[in-house]
């Protein structure tokens, strides 16, 4: 009688031939979920040696078949991982999948999904400090993922057709070289496909010396604003705040007490940058907050406006931004590694330090109070989960979600501002993009999502000389359903 494991193994080998009609479409939720699992497993477990993550992801009865080194059970697999993959030898094996090579076949029992067979091609490299990653080989893999209490576990692995490098040298990523050429030490990249965060990749180094880990912490500058804006919209959705209520009942800035235009300020005008405020008062010699035009008459980007709203809602609700965001946004979105300032949970060893256009390190300034417009500290995974949450409805009513994307004020042709997001139009198929950027000394960040297709991209960089990197990504690498991100 054949064992369950042998049946699974034979099914794995036969699936591409016998069941090709059952292959999961690459835009389907199941494919995207398992693509994410593959990305996390190898980036966190293999490349970054997060052994705790591996412990929680590998099934208790793991069976690993390797065409060169033989069979391994779970214990042998962990022993070999510690010995050969995660040793302190100074030479670290790295794995990256071949783009577009993944395929997936679901496994059902009595009509219920219990697992999936995943196949693809991956390349292996050796990373050594101070040297370029060296391509060492290529192999095919076939994995069986099974559901255990609704959690995906890796239960069967076949690693086969191992080959030596072909002629020439396949670099781990031309992006690593691109960063090096532009004196940008680290970049984080997140990909949203059909409403799912499927890829999380971090390239380069934290400080030109130490490899940037999967969970590097980046300062994201003005990408703080969409996070704050959604926190406000959540409060509005709960009836704790009104989009058009005057804020003077809760807060009036001391600099404005003699200017009655403060009575016109509302959450809507602030979230769409129509306050009449400058970006920051300290940019003026007098260092005083003033109205530069009548509130509600035109657009002018203002961090002061967001801070004005923060102070008003904290006064009204008797609660801090940190607590409000944690309860109403971070927890439901699954964001566990995001903070507004350098609190006690901040892991400085994971911080991507900041560098100027010449590649010189900028002194790290640590903030110890929340700012609704800047200084958020987060990871690619956490902010990617935020974008996933937004593109799937943001946990608010359809009416308010629609209002968030409504053209509150026109900036120029095909360019508007909504509530917390800039809105670009004119894409194919009637698509539009919600976009926000962040820029501080040594910080260059971008987030963009497409609500119709529910796709999106997230880019974090810890250097000022980011222009060429953006151009490469946005004109040659990031596609949306066959269309480049930058409109044709």
N, C-alpha and C positions, 0 to 999 in steps of 0.2 A: 504494500500500500504506500502511495506517495505521501510524504509529509506536506503540511501546509506550506512550509518554507520552500520545498522543491517545486510545488505547484506555482507559487508566486514567482519563483525564479524562471520557470519555463514560460509562464505568462508574460513576464517581462521581456524575454528574448523574442517571443512570438508576436507580441502586440503590434509592432510596426508593420508586420506582414499580414497577419490575419484580421486585424481590427482597425485598419487604416481609416475606415469610415467613421470610427468612434473618436478620432482625434479631436481634442477640444480646440475650438477656435481661439486664436491668440488674443482676441479682445474680450473673451468670456471671463467672468469673475473668477471661476475656478483656475483657469490658466494664470491669471494675474496674481492670485493668491499664492499659488505654488511657485511662481516665478519669484515672488517676494521671499518665500521661505528659502529657496535656493540661494538667493542673494544674501540673505541674513546668515544662513548657515555657513557659507564659505567666507564671507567678509568678517563676521564676528568670530566664528569658531576657528576657521582654518587660518585666515590672514592675520587676525588680531589675537588669536589664542585665548579667547574668552571661554575657558573650560567649564565655567558654571553654566554658560549658555548651552554648550554642547551637552552637558549632563541633562539639562531640561528638555532638549530637543530630540535626542536619540532614544529610540525605544529600548526597553529593558532587555529585549531579545534580539537586538541588532545582529544582522548577519552581513558581513562585508566580504565580497569576492573580488580579488585582485589578480589579474592575469600574470603578474610577475612575482608577487610576494605571497600569494596563496590566500587561504581563508582566515578571517579573524572574527571572533565573537566580540561582544561589547567590551569586555575587559581587555582583550588583546588590542582592540582598536584604540582604547584610551592609553594603554601603555605605549603603543607605537606613536601616537600623537604627541605625547609628552616627550618621548625620546628623540623623535626625528623631525617633528614639525615645530614644537614649542620649546626646544632646548635653548640654552644661552650660548650657542656656538658662535654667534655673530653673523651667521648665514641663515636667513629665514626663507623657507619655501613659501611661495605666493601662488594663488590660483585665481584665474579670471575666466569666465565663460566666453565662448565665441558668440558674438552678437548674432542673434537670429537663429541660433542652432537648437533652441529648446523646443520640444514637443511634449504633449501631455495626453494621457489616456485614462479616463476615469475607471474606477473599480466599484462595482455594485454587488450587493447581496440582498436578495428578496426585494429588489427595487430601491434599496437604500444605499447611498454613497458611503463607502467605508474607507476609500483610499484612492490613490492615483499613481500611475506609472509615468515617470518623467525621464526623458532622455535628452542628451545634448553632447556638445564637444567643449572641452576646456583645455586651456594652456597653463603650463606651470613655469615659474620663474624662481630664481634665487635673488633675494634682496640682501645687499651688504652695505652697511653704513658708508656713505661717501662715494658709492659707486652706482652705476646704472644697473637696473634690474636686468638679469641675464635669462634669456629664454632657454629652458632646459628640456622641454618636451611637450607633447600633445597627447590627449587620450579621449576616448568616448566614455560616457557614464550613463548608467540607467539606475534610477532610484525608485524605490517604492515608498511612498508616504502613506501613512495610515492615520485615521482619526482615533484619538484616545481621549474620551471625555470632551469632544469637540476641539481638541488641540492637535495640531499636526505633528506627527512624530516620524522621524526617518527610521524605517525598519529593515529595509533591504537595500544594499548598494552593490552594483557591479561596476568595476573600473577596469576597462579593457582597451585593447588596440593601442597600447602605449607606443609612441613613436619618438624617435630622436628629432631634434629641430631640423627643419628643412634648410636649404641653402639660404644664407643671409641671417640676419638677427631680428626676430620679431620682438619689438620693444613692448613692455607691459602696457604702456599707453603713451601715445604721442602727447596726451594732455600733460603728463608729467614734464615732458620736455618743453611744452609750451609755457607752463608755469615757470620753469627754470629760466627760460629766455626772457620772460617779462618780470622777473624778480618778485613774483608772487609766491610765497612759500606754500600755501595750502589752499585747496578748493574743495568744497563739499557740493555734491550734486544729487538732487532728489528728482525722481520722475513719477508723475501721477498718470496712470493710464486707466481710462474708463472708471474713474472714481476710486481707484486703488493706488496707494503708495507701493510701487513695485520695485524701485531701484534706489538704493542708498549707497553712494560711493564717496569716499574721501581720498583725495590725492595730495601728495607732497608731504610737507613737514610742519609741525607746530611752530618751530623757531629756527628753521634751516638745519637743525641737527636731529631732532627726534621725530620719527615718523608720526604723522597725524593719524590717530586711531579712528575707527568707525564712528565712535561717539564723541569726536572732538567737539568742544564747546566754542561757538563763535559768538562774538558780539555782532549784532545784525543792524544796528543803527535804526533807521526809520522803518524797517520792517516790524518794529514795535507797534507802529500805528494801526495796521490792520488787526492786530491782536487786541489792542485796546478798543478799536471800533466795534469789533464783534462782541466784546464784553458788554459794551453799552447797548448794542442791539438785543442781547440776551436779556438785559435788565428791562428794556422797553417791552420785549415780548412777554415778560412776566408781569407787566403792569406796574413795575416799580419806578418807572420813569416814562415821560412822554417825549416823543421825538420833537415836538414843537413847543414844549413848555419853556417859559422864560427861566433862566438860571439865576437871576439876581436875587431870587427869594432865598437861595442857599449860599451864594458866594458873589462878592464884588471885589475885584482886585483893588487894593488901596490906591494904585496909580490912576484908577478910572472913576473915582467917586464923584468927581466934579463933571464928568462927561456922561450925560444921561443915555447915551447910545448903548451903554451896557445893558439896558433893559431889553434890547432887541436880540441878545445872544440866546441861542437855543442849541440843543444837541445837533439838529439838522444842519444849521449853518456852520457849526464847528467841524463836524465830520466831513463836510464837503468843502472846507477851507474858504468860507465866505465871511469870516469874522471882521475883516478889515485890519487885523493885526499883522505886524511884521513876523518873520520866522521866529526870531528871538530878540528880546529887548536888549540883551547885552551887546548886540551888534551896533546899537546906537550909542553915541558918546554919552548921552544923558542917562542911559541904562534905565529908562522908564518905559512902561507899556503904554502905548497910545493907539488910537484908531487912525489908520492911514486913509480910510475911505468908509463910506456908510455900510454897515453890516448888511449882507444879503444882496449887494449890488454887483459884485463880481468876485472872481477867484483870486486868492493869493495864499500860497502855501504857508502854513503857520504851525510850528510846534507849540507856540504860546497858546493857541486856541485849544489844543488837546490837553495841555496842562490846566487850562482854565476849567475845562469840563471835568477833569479828574478831581480837582479840588471841590467843585460843586457837588458831584455825586457822593464823594466821601463825606461831605457835610450833611447832605440830605439823608443818606442811608446809615451814617454812623459806622462805616466800615472802610477798610483800606482797599486800594486797588488790588493788592496782592491776594487778599482773601476773596474778593469778588471774582477775580479771574480764576483762581484755583477752584472755587465752587462751581461757577457757571460755565467755564470754558475748558480749563486744563484737564479737569477730571473727566468730563464727558468725551473730550477729544482724545484721551489717552496720553496726554503730554505729561511725562513724569520727570523731565530733565530740563525744565525751563524756569527761569527766574528773572525778576526785574532788576536785581542788584546782587552784589557779591555777598550773599548770605552764608550762613554756616554750612549749607549743603554744597556750596560751590567747590568743585574739584579743580584746583588751579593747575594740576598736572595735565589736564586735558584741554586747557585753554589755548586757542590758536592766537598767538601773539601777533601784533600788528606791525606792518612794515610800510615805509614810504616808497616813492617812485624809484629811488635809488637802491632799494633793497636793504635799507638801514632800519633796524628795529626802533619802533616808537615806544617810549616809556609807557608802561601799562598804568592807566589811571583807574582805580577801583571806586565804583559808585556804591554808596551805602543807603540810598533811598530810591524809591520808584520814580520813574519818569514815564509818562504815558506815550511820549513821542519818540523816545530813543533809549539805547543802552540795554535792550533785552539781551539776555544770555541764553542760548539755546543750541540744540543739535540739529543736524539735517533730518534725522528721524522725527524729532518732536515737531519741527516746523512743517515737515512733510505731512505729518498726521493732522496738523492744523489745516493745511491746504485741502487734504482729503475731506476733512470735516466740513469745510466751507463749500466745496464743490458738490457735496452731497446734501446741501440744504441748510447747513450751519446750525441745525437744531433749533430753528426759529420757524414761525409761520410762513406759509407760501407768500402771503401778502407782504410781510416785512422783508423776506428774502428778495422779492421782486423790487421792493423800494430801495434796497441796498444797491441794486444794479441799475436803478433808474438814473437818467441823465439829470443830475441836480444842477450842474452848471457846465457850460461849454467852454473848452479851452482853445480848441482850434478844429479844423476839419477832421472828422472821424475821431475826435479826441475829447473826452468828457471826464467829469469827476462825479462819482456816486457817493456812497456813504463809506468812507474809509479806503476806497479803491479808485484808481484811475481806470477809465473804461476806453478801450480801443475798439473801433468798429471797422468794417470794410473787408473782413475776411471772407473766404469762400464759404458757401453753404449758409450764409447768414450768421456765422459764428462771431462772437465778440470775446475780448480778453479782459480780465480783471488783472491789473498789474500794479506793483509797487516796488520801489527800489529803496536802497539804503546806502548812505555815504557818510562816512566819518573818516578822520585820519587813520589810514591803515585798514579801512573797512569798505568793501564793495559787495553789495548783495542785491539780489533780484528774485522776486516771486511773481509768477504769472500762471493763471488758470483760465481755462476755457469752459464756461458753464454748460454749453450745449453738448460738447463731446465728453466733458468731465475729464479732460487731460490737463496736464500742467507741468511746470518745471520750477526748480528751486536751485539757485546758485549762491553759495557763500564763498567769499574770498577774503583773505586777511592781508591784502596788499593794495596799494594805491594804483599801481600800474596795471589796471585790469582791462583796459580798452581792447587790446588785441585778443585777449582770452574771450571776452564777450562776443567779439566779432566772429571768432572761430566757432563758438558754440551756437550762436543764434543764426548764422548764415549757412553753416555746413553740417551741423550735427543733430540739432534738435528738430524733429519733424512732428507734425500734427496731422495724422490721417493722410499721409502722403504729401502734405504741404509743409514747407519750411515755416518755422515760427514767424520769421519776418515776412510779411505778406508779399506775394508776387504782384 
